[in-house]
Amino acid sequence: MDGNAIAQFIPLILIFGIMYFLLIRPQQKKMKEHQNMVEALRRGDQVVTQGGMIGKVAKVKEDGEVEVEIAEGVKVRVVKSTIAQVLNKTEPAK
């Protein structure tokens, strides 16, 4: 009887394993890459926000915000996590 109960759980375990490798693991990897990208932001990087605005990072603040210049003299404060992509990276100062 115990062998029959274990055999009923094998499909559930297989489904969970497949879901982990096809959905959960890639999503965690993507989140980690995004977090590393956001942490590596520096002044002068050209970025795209999730709202579609393209601008240049003017200042990186410590409280999870970035000041982005979207036009000459026009700066907006953006939450770091809403930056979707970095278009051009600046070289680190030597």
N, CA, C and O atoms as a printed pandas DataFrame, in Angstrom:
     atom_number atom_name residue_name chain_id  residue_number  x_coord  y_coord  z_coord
0              1         N          MET        A               1    0.826   -1.192    0.000
1              2        CA          MET        A               1    0.000    0.000    0.000
2              3         C          MET        A               1    0.872    1.258    0.000
3              4         O          MET        A               1    0.524    2.243   -0.652
4              5         N          ASP        A               2    2.007    1.243    0.724
5              6        CA          ASP        A               2    2.893    2.401    0.744
6              7         C          ASP        A               2    3.511    2.648   -0.631
7              8         O          ASP        A               2    3.674    3.797   -1.044
8              9         N          GLY        A               3    3.849    1.587   -1.330
9             10        CA          GLY        A               3    4.423    1.725   -2.670
10            11         C          GLY        A               3    3.445    2.378   -3.625
11            12         O          GLY        A               3    3.859    3.133   -4.505
12            13         N          ASN        A               4    2.166    2.108   -3.477
13            14        CA          ASN        A               4    1.138    2.697   -4.328
14            15         C          ASN        A               4    1.001    4.200   -4.040
15            16         O          ASN        A               4    0.827    4.990   -4.967
16            17         N          ALA        A               5    1.078    4.597   -2.766
17            18        CA          ALA        A               5    0.977    6.008   -2.389
18            19         C          ALA        A               5    2.161    6.794   -2.945
19            20         O          ALA        A               5    1.996    7.912   -3.431
20            21         N          ILE        A               6    3.336    6.216   -2.873
21            22        CA          ILE        A               6    4.529    6.892   -3.410
22            23         C          ILE        A               6    4.426    7.027   -4.922
23            24         O          ILE        A               6    4.811    8.051   -5.486
24            25         N          ALA        A               7    3.909    6.001   -5.573
25            26        CA          ALA        A               7    3.765    6.043   -7.032
26            27         C          ALA        A               7    2.795    7.128   -7.467
27            28         O          ALA        A               7    2.915    7.644   -8.578
28            29         N          GLN        A               8    1.838    7.487   -6.622
29            30        CA          GLN        A               8    0.889    8.556   -6.960
30            31         C          GLN        A               8    1.550    9.931   -6.879
31            32         O          GLN        A               8    1.134   10.858   -7.575
32            33         N          PHE        A               9    2.571   10.073   -6.040
33            34        CA          PHE        A               9    3.230   11.368   -5.888
34            35         C          PHE        A               9    4.341   11.606   -6.911
35            36         O          PHE        A               9    4.774   12.744   -7.095
36            37         N          ILE        A              10    4.800   10.563   -7.569
37            38        CA          ILE        A              10    5.881   10.712   -8.548
38            39         C          ILE        A              10    5.515   11.686   -9.669
39            40         O          ILE        A              10    6.354   12.517  -10.016
40            41         N          PRO        A              11    4.307   11.639  -10.260
41            42        CA          PRO        A              11    3.969   12.626  -11.292
42            43         C          PRO        A              11    3.982   14.069  -10.768
43            44         O          PRO        A              11    4.403   14.984  -11.476
44            45         N          LEU        A              12    3.520   14.271   -9.526
45            46        CA          LEU        A              12    3.540   15.621   -8.946
46            47         C          LEU        A              12    4.968   16.116   -8.765
47            48         O          LEU        A              12    5.267   17.281   -9.027
48            49         N          ILE        A              13    5.835   15.238   -8.323
49            50        CA          ILE        A              13    7.242   15.610   -8.139
50            51         C          ILE        A              13    7.877   15.939   -9.488
51            52         O          ILE        A              13    8.643   16.896   -9.598
52            53         N          LEU        A              14    7.562   15.151  -10.506
53            54        CA          LEU        A              14    8.089   15.423  -11.846
54            55         C          LEU        A              14    7.571   16.745  -12.389
55            56         O          LEU        A              14    8.334   17.502  -12.990
56            57         N          ILE        A              15    6.289   17.038  -12.191
57            58        CA          ILE        A              15    5.717   18.310  -12.658
58            59         C          ILE        A              15    6.402   19.477  -11.960
59            60         O          ILE        A              15    6.733   20.473  -12.603
60            61         N          PHE        A              16    6.618   19.368  -10.649
61            62        CA          PHE        A              16    7.297   20.443   -9.926
62            63         C          PHE        A              16    8.722   20.629  -10.436
63            64         O          PHE        A              16    9.186   21.757  -10.600
64            65         N          GLY        A              17    9.416   19.517  -10.685
65            66        CA          GLY        A              17   10.781   19.602  -11.214
66            67         C          GLY        A              17   10.826   20.289  -12.567
67            68         O          GLY        A              17   11.694   21.126  -12.817
68            69         N          ILE        A              18    9.901   19.940  -13.433
69            70        CA          ILE        A              18    9.841   20.569  -14.761
70            71         C          ILE        A              18    9.519   22.053  -14.634
71            72         O          ILE        A              18   10.137   22.879  -15.305
72            73         N          MET        A              19    8.554   22.399  -13.776
73            74        CA          MET        A              19    8.188   23.808  -13.578
74            75         C          MET        A              19    9.384   24.610  -13.047
75            76         O          MET        A              19    9.607   25.752  -13.448
76            77         N          TYR        A              20   10.149   23.991  -12.136
77            78        CA          TYR        A              20   11.308   24.686  -11.575
78            79         C          TYR        A              20   12.322   25.005  -12.661
79            80         O          TYR        A              20   12.804   26.135  -12.746
80            81         N          PHE        A              21   12.652   24.022  -13.493
81            82        CA          PHE        A              21   13.693   24.229  -14.498
82            83         C          PHE        A              21   13.217   25.057  -15.684
83            84         O          PHE        A              21   14.042   25.690  -16.342
84            85         N          LEU        A              22   11.923   25.078  -15.984
85            86        CA          LEU        A              22   11.434   25.833  -17.131
86            87         C          LEU        A              22   10.948   27.233  -16.776
87            88         O          LEU        A              22   10.986   28.127  -17.622
88            89         N          LEU        A              23   10.494   27.442  -15.545
89            90        CA          LEU        A              23    9.926   28.744  -15.195
90            91         C          LEU        A              23   10.660   29.463  -14.065
91            92         O          LEU        A              23   11.071   30.613  -14.223
92            93         N          ILE        A              24   10.821   28.805  -12.954
93            94        CA          ILE        A              24   11.330   29.485  -11.761
94            95         C          ILE        A              24   12.804   29.832  -11.894
95            96         O          ILE        A              24   13.190   30.973  -11.636
96            97         N          ARG        A              25   13.625   28.888  -12.286
97            98        CA          ARG        A              25   15.075   29.113  -12.376
98            99         C          ARG        A              25   15.436   30.200  -13.391
99           100         O          ARG        A              25   16.232   31.080  -13.062
100          101         N          PRO        A              26   14.874   30.178  -14.637
101          102        CA          PRO        A              26   15.204   31.258  -15.574
102          103         C          PRO        A              26   14.754   32.638  -15.077
103          104         O          PRO        A              26   15.432   33.638  -15.312
104          105         N          GLN        A              27   13.607   32.686  -14.390
105          106        CA          GLN        A              27   13.126   33.964  -13.873
106          107         C          GLN        A              27   14.067   34.496  -12.795
107          108         O          GLN        A              27   14.345   35.695  -12.758
108          109         N          GLN        A              28   14.557   33.626  -11.922
109          110        CA          GLN        A              28   15.504   34.052  -10.897
110          111         C          GLN        A              28   16.802   34.550  -11.525
111          112         O          GLN        A              28   17.382   35.530  -11.058
112          113         N          LYS        A              29   17.257   33.880  -12.579
113          114        CA          LYS        A              29   18.480   34.286  -13.259
114          115         C          LYS        A              29   18.307   35.660  -13.896
115          116         O          LYS        A              29   19.204   36.500  -13.827
116          117         N          LYS        A              30   17.150   35.885  -14.515
117          118        CA          LYS        A              30   16.873   37.175  -15.155
118          119         C          LYS        A              30   16.803   38.283  -14.107
119          120         O          LYS        A              30   17.311   39.381  -14.334
120          121         N          MET        A              31   16.180   38.007  -12.962
121          122        CA          MET        A              31   16.106   39.007  -11.903
122          123         C          MET        A              31   17.493   39.354  -11.365
123          124         O          MET        A              31   17.775   40.517  -11.075
124          125         N          LYS        A              32   18.354   38.350  -11.232
125          126        CA          LYS        A              32   19.707   38.588  -10.729
126          127         C          LYS        A              32   20.512   39.430  -11.724
127          128         O          LYS        A              32   21.246   40.332  -11.321
128          129         N          GLU        A              33   20.376   39.138  -13.026
129          130        CA          GLU        A              33   21.062   39.930  -14.049
130          131         C          GLU        A              33   20.585   41.376  -14.029
131          132         O          GLU        A              33   21.393   42.296  -14.159
132          133         N          HIS        A              34   19.265   41.590  -13.865
133          134        CA          HIS        A              34   18.721   42.953  -13.812
134          135         C          HIS        A              34   19.241   43.688  -12.583
135          136         O          HIS        A              34   19.589   44.866  -12.660
136          137         N          GLN        A              35   19.292   42.995  -11.454
137          138        CA          GLN        A              35   19.794   43.614  -10.235
138          139         C          GLN        A              35   21.266   44.001  -10.383
139          140         O          GLN        A              35   21.666   45.079   -9.942
140          141         N          ASN        A              36   22.072   43.140  -10.994
141          142        CA          ASN        A              36   23.482   43.465  -11.222
142          143         C          ASN        A              36   23.624   44.648  -12.170
143          144         O          ASN        A              36   24.491   45.498  -11.969
144          145         N          MET        A              37   22.777   44.715  -13.209
145          146        CA          MET        A              37   22.814   45.832  -14.153
146          147         C          MET        A              37   22.489   47.148  -13.432
147          148         O          MET        A              37   23.154   48.162  -13.646
148          149         N          VAL        A              38   21.465   47.119  -12.583
149          150        CA          VAL        A              38   21.061   48.324  -11.868
150          151         C          VAL        A              38   22.145   48.759  -10.873
151          152         O          VAL        A              38   22.403   49.953  -10.720
152          153         N          GLU        A              39   22.771   47.804  -10.207
153          154        CA          GLU        A              39   23.821   48.138   -9.245
154          155         C          GLU        A              39   25.057   48.707   -9.943
155          156         O          GLU        A              39   25.807   49.470   -9.333
156          157         N          ALA        A              40   25.281   48.352  -11.202
157          158        CA          ALA        A              40   26.462   48.816  -11.927
158          159         C          ALA        A              40   26.234   50.151  -12.636
159          160         O          ALA        A              40   27.117   50.615  -13.358
160          161         N          LEU        A              41   25.077   50.774  -12.449
161          162        CA          LEU        A              41   24.825   52.068  -13.096
162          163         C          LEU        A              41   25.808   53.114  -12.610
163          164         O          LEU        A              41   26.163   53.155  -11.432
164          165         N          ARG        A              42   26.245   53.959  -13.536
165          166        CA          ARG        A              42   27.130   55.058  -13.169
166          167         C          ARG        A              42   26.777   56.275  -14.006
167          168         O          ARG        A              42   26.052   56.191  -14.997
168          169         N          ARG        A              43   27.299   57.374  -13.588
169          170        CA          ARG        A              43   27.033   58.645  -14.259
170          171         C          ARG        A              43   27.501   58.572  -15.714
171          172         O          ARG        A              43   28.608   58.115  -15.996
172          173         N          GLY        A              44   26.643   59.027  -16.636
173          174        CA          GLY        A              44   26.988   59.043  -18.050
174          175         C          GLY        A              44   26.396   57.883  -18.837
175          176         O          GLY        A              44   26.395   57.923  -20.068
176          177         N          ASP        A              45   25.889   56.841  -18.158
177          178        CA          ASP        A              45   25.267   55.722  -18.865
178          179         C          ASP        A              45   23.972   56.179  -19.532
179          180         O          ASP        A              45   23.204   56.946  -18.952
180          181         N          GLN        A              46   23.740   55.711  -20.732
181          182        CA          GLN        A              46   22.480   55.995  -21.411
182          183         C          GLN        A              46   21.531   54.838  -21.121
183          184         O          GLN        A              46   21.863   53.679  -21.370
184          185         N          VAL        A              47   20.339   55.157  -20.589
185          186        CA          VAL        A              47   19.421   54.129  -20.124
186          187         C          VAL        A              47   18.030   54.300  -20.735
187          188         O          VAL        A              47   17.666   55.372  -21.218
188          189         N          VAL        A              48   17.267   53.209  -20.695
189          190        CA          VAL        A              48   15.853   53.222  -21.075
190          191         C          VAL        A              48   15.071   52.807  -19.847
191          192         O          VAL        A              48   15.376   51.788  -19.228
192          193         N          THR        A              49   14.054   53.595  -19.487
193          194        CA          THR        A              49   13.211   53.232  -18.355
194          195         C          THR        A              49   12.085   52.330  -18.831
195          196         O          THR        A              49   11.856   52.196  -20.033
196          197         N          GLN        A              50   11.383   51.711  -17.893
197          198        CA          GLN        A              50   10.257   50.857  -18.251
198          199         C          GLN        A              50    9.132   51.664  -18.883
199          200         O          GLN        A              50    8.288   51.105  -19.584
200          201         N          GLY        A              51    9.111   52.946  -18.649
201          202        CA          GLY        A              51    8.118   53.815  -19.265
202          203         C          GLY        A              51    8.488   54.200  -20.688
203          204         O          GLY        A              51    7.689   54.823  -21.387
204          205         N          GLY        A              52    9.685   53.838  -21.125
205          206        CA          GLY        A              52   10.108   54.111  -22.491
206          207         C          GLY        A              52   10.944   55.370  -22.658
207          208         O          GLY        A              52   11.320   55.711  -23.779
208          209         N          MET        A              53   11.243   56.066  -21.573
209          210        CA          MET        A              53   12.071   57.269  -21.680
210          211         C          MET        A              53   13.532   56.885  -21.816
211          212         O          MET        A              53   14.025   55.996  -21.121
212          213         N          ILE        A              54   14.217   57.568  -22.723
213          214        CA          ILE        A              54   15.648   57.366  -22.919
214          215         C          ILE        A              54   16.355   58.601  -22.378
215          216         O          ILE        A              54   15.980   59.733  -22.683
216          217         N          GLY        A              55   17.374   58.365  -21.578
217          218        CA          GLY        A              55   18.100   59.492  -21.018
218          219         C          GLY        A              55   19.482   59.074  -20.564
219          220         O          GLY        A              55   19.871   57.911  -20.658
220          221         N          LYS        A              56   20.209   60.060  -20.067
221          222        CA          LYS        A              56   21.573   59.835  -19.590
222          223         C          LYS        A              56   21.585   60.027  -18.079
223          224         O          LYS        A              56   21.026   60.992  -17.559
224          225         N          VAL        A              57   22.232   59.093  -17.383
225          226        CA          VAL        A              57   22.300   59.165  -15.923
226          227         C          VAL        A              57   23.143   60.368  -15.526
227          228         O          VAL        A              57   24.311   60.475  -15.900
228          229         N          ALA        A              58   22.530   61.281  -14.755
229          230        CA          ALA        A              58   23.236   62.470  -14.300
230          231         C          ALA        A              58   23.821   62.264  -12.905
231          232         O          ALA        A              58   24.897   62.772  -12.591
232          233         N          LYS        A              59   23.090   61.503  -12.063
233          234        CA          LYS        A              59   23.547   61.282  -10.698
234          235         C          LYS        A              59   22.938   59.979  -10.194
235          236         O          LYS        A              59   21.758   59.705  -10.413
236          237         N          VAL        A              60   23.753   59.187   -9.521
237          238        CA          VAL        A              60   23.265   57.964   -8.888
238          239         C          VAL        A              60   23.158   58.251   -7.401
239          240         O          VAL        A              60   24.154   58.560   -6.747
240          241         N          LYS        A              61   21.949   58.150   -6.870
241          242        CA          LYS        A              61   21.725   58.438   -5.456
242          243         C          LYS        A              61   21.737   57.140   -4.667
243          244         O          LYS        A              61   21.546   56.061   -5.228
244          245         N          GLU        A              62   21.961   57.246   -3.374
245          246        CA          GLU        A              62   22.081   56.067   -2.512
246          247         C          GLU        A              62   20.730   55.492   -2.100
247          248         O          GLU        A              62   20.668   54.336   -1.681
248          249         N          ASP        A              63   19.665   56.245   -2.203
249          250        CA          ASP        A              63   18.361   55.804   -1.701
250          251         C          ASP        A              63   17.523   55.091   -2.761
251          252         O          ASP        A              63   16.294   55.131   -2.708
252          253         N          GLY        A              64   18.179   54.441   -3.720
253          254        CA          GLY        A              64   17.451   53.671   -4.726
254          255         C          GLY        A              64   16.926   54.507   -5.876
255          256         O          GLY        A              64   16.065   54.054   -6.629
256          257         N          GLU        A              65   17.432   55.715   -6.019
257          258        CA          GLU        A              65   17.002   56.597   -7.095
258          259         C          GLU        A              65   18.170   56.948   -8.003
259          260         O          GLU        A              65   19.337   56.867   -7.618
260          261         N          VAL        A              66   17.818   57.342   -9.220
261          262        CA          VAL        A              66   18.792   57.801  -10.193
262          263         C          VAL        A              66   18.235   59.076  -10.804
263          264         O          VAL        A              66   17.042   59.168  -11.091
264          265         N          GLU        A              67   19.094   60.046  -10.998
265          266        CA          GLU        A              67   18.671   61.270  -11.679
266          267         C          GLU        A              67   19.049   61.115  -13.143
267          268         O          GLU        A              67   20.224   60.955  -13.472
268          269         N          VAL        A              68   18.044   61.164  -14.031
269          270        CA          VAL        A              68   18.251   60.933  -15.456
270          271         C          VAL        A              68   17.938   62.219  -16.218
271          272         O          VAL        A              68   16.884   62.827  -16.037
272          273         N          GLU        A              69   18.875   62.614  -17.070
273          274        CA          GLU        A              69   18.673   63.799  -17.916
274          275         C          GLU        A              69   18.047   63.329  -19.229
275          276         O          GLU        A              69   18.683   62.620  -20.008
276          277         N          ILE        A              70   16.777   63.737  -19.472
277          278        CA          ILE        A              70   16.071   63.282  -20.668
278          279         C          ILE        A              70   16.163   64.283  -21.805
279          280         O          ILE        A              70   15.910   63.938  -22.959
280          281         N          ALA        A              71   16.521   65.512  -21.492
281          282        CA          ALA        A              71   16.787   66.548  -22.485
282          283         C          ALA        A              71   17.766   67.517  -21.834
283          284         O          ALA        A              71   17.991   67.463  -20.625
284          285         N          GLU        A              72   18.333   68.382  -22.620
285          286        CA          GLU        A              72   19.323   69.303  -22.065
286          287         C          GLU        A              72   18.683   70.180  -21.005
287          288         O          GLU        A              72   17.783   70.968  -21.293
288          289         N          GLY        A              73   19.159   70.033  -19.770
289          290        CA          GLY        A              73   18.638   70.821  -18.660
290          291         C          GLY        A              73   17.380   70.248  -18.024
291          292         O          GLY        A              73   16.869   70.832  -17.068
292          293         N          VAL        A              74   16.866   69.131  -18.516
293          294        CA          VAL        A              74   15.660   68.520  -17.953
294          295         C          VAL        A              74   16.059   67.209  -17.282
295          296         O          VAL        A              74   16.437   66.244  -17.947
296          297         N          LYS        A              75   15.969   67.193  -15.954
297          298        CA          LYS        A              75   16.354   66.005  -15.197
298          299         C          LYS        A              75   15.139   65.483  -14.436
299          300         O          LYS        A              75   14.358   66.254  -13.878
300          301         N          VAL        A              76   14.997   64.160  -14.425
301          302        CA          VAL        A              76   13.919   63.519  -13.677
302          303         C          VAL        A              76   14.523   62.501  -12.724
303          304         O          VAL        A              76   15.577   61.922  -12.988
304          305         N          ARG        A              77   13.830   62.295  -11.606
305          306        CA          ARG        A              77   14.257   61.271  -10.650
306          307         C          ARG        A              77   13.531   59.980  -11.007
307          308         O          ARG        A              77   12.316   59.976  -11.207
308          309         N          VAL        A              78   14.273   58.899  -11.083
309          310        CA          VAL        A              78   13.727   57.603  -11.472
310          311         C          VAL        A              78   14.158   56.581  -10.436
311          312         O          VAL        A              78   15.296   56.606   -9.968
312          313         N          VAL        A              79   13.253   55.685  -10.079
313          314        CA          VAL        A              79   13.599   54.582   -9.179
314          315         C          VAL        A              79   14.502   53.621   -9.951
315          316         O          VAL        A              79   14.209   53.266  -11.092
316          317         N          LYS        A              80   15.586   53.209   -9.328
317          318        CA          LYS        A              80   16.576   52.360  -10.009
318          319         C          LYS        A              80   15.971   51.101  -10.610
319          320         O          LYS        A              80   16.338   50.706  -11.717
320          321         N          SER        A              81   15.062   50.475   -9.907
321          322        CA          SER        A              81   14.523   49.198  -10.374
322          323         C          SER        A              81   13.654   49.342  -11.623
323          324         O          SER        A              81   13.341   48.342  -12.268
324          325         N          THR        A              82   13.259   50.568  -11.976
325          326        CA          THR        A              82   12.438   50.765  -13.180
326          327         C          THR        A              82   13.283   50.989  -14.426
327          328         O          THR        A              82   12.739   51.247  -15.500
328          329         N          ILE        A              83   14.586   50.896  -14.302
329          330        CA          ILE        A              83   15.440   51.005  -15.487
330          331         C          ILE        A              83   15.447   49.651  -16.176
331          332         O          ILE        A              83   15.822   48.640  -15.584
332          333         N          ALA        A              84   15.025   49.645  -17.443
333          334        CA          ALA        A              84   14.847   48.395  -18.173
334          335         C          ALA        A              84   16.113   47.966  -18.898
335          336         O          ALA        A              84   16.387   46.771  -19.018
336          337         N          GLN        A              85   16.886   48.930  -19.383
337          338        CA          GLN        A              85   18.027   48.574  -20.233
338          339         C          GLN        A              85   19.076   49.675  -20.179
339          340         O          GLN        A              85   18.753   50.856  -20.046
340          341         N          VAL        A              86   20.319   49.276  -20.283
341          342        CA          VAL        A              86   21.423   50.230  -20.401
342          343         C          VAL        A              86   21.893   50.172  -21.843
343          344         O          VAL        A              86   22.360   49.134  -22.313
344          345         N          LEU        A              87   21.766   51.308  -22.553
345          346        CA          LEU        A              87   22.141   51.344  -23.970
346          347         C          LEU        A              87   23.643   51.502  -24.163
347          348         O          LEU        A              87   24.267   50.729  -24.890
348          349         N          ASN        A              88   24.217   52.504  -23.510
349          350        CA          ASN        A              88   25.649   52.763  -23.633
350          351         C          ASN        A              88   26.248   52.886  -22.239
351          352         O          ASN        A              88   25.796   53.681  -21.415
352          353         N          LYS        A              89   27.278   52.078  -21.995
353          354        CA          LYS        A              89   27.993   52.166  -20.737
354          355         C          LYS        A              89   29.150   53.147  -20.877
355          356         O          LYS        A              89   29.785   53.240  -21.928
356          357         N          THR        A              90   29.409   53.878  -19.793
357          358        CA          THR        A              90   30.580   54.744  -19.788
358          359         C          THR        A              90   31.740   53.955  -19.207
359          360         O          THR        A              90   31.546   53.039  -18.409
360          361         N          GLU        A              91   32.931   54.314  -19.610
361          362        CA          GLU        A              91   34.133   53.664  -19.088
362          363         C          GLU        A              91   34.392   54.200  -17.678
363          364         O          GLU        A              91   34.215   55.394  -17.436
364          365         N          PRO        A              92   34.807   53.344  -16.749
365          366        CA          PRO        A              92   35.116   53.824  -15.408
366          367         C          PRO        A              92   36.294   54.789  -15.412
367          368         O          PRO        A              92   37.228   54.645  -16.200
368          369         N          ALA        A              93   36.238   55.771  -14.524
369          370        CA          ALA        A              93   37.322   56.736  -14.418
370          371         C          ALA        A              93   38.572   56.049  -13.890
371          372         O          ALA        A              93   38.490   55.182  -13.020
372          373         N          LYS        A              94   39.734   56.441  -14.420
373          374        CA          LYS        A              94   40.994   55.794  -14.010
374          375         C          LYS        A              94   41.748   56.648  -13.034
375          376         O          LYS        A              94   42.827   56.264  -12.582
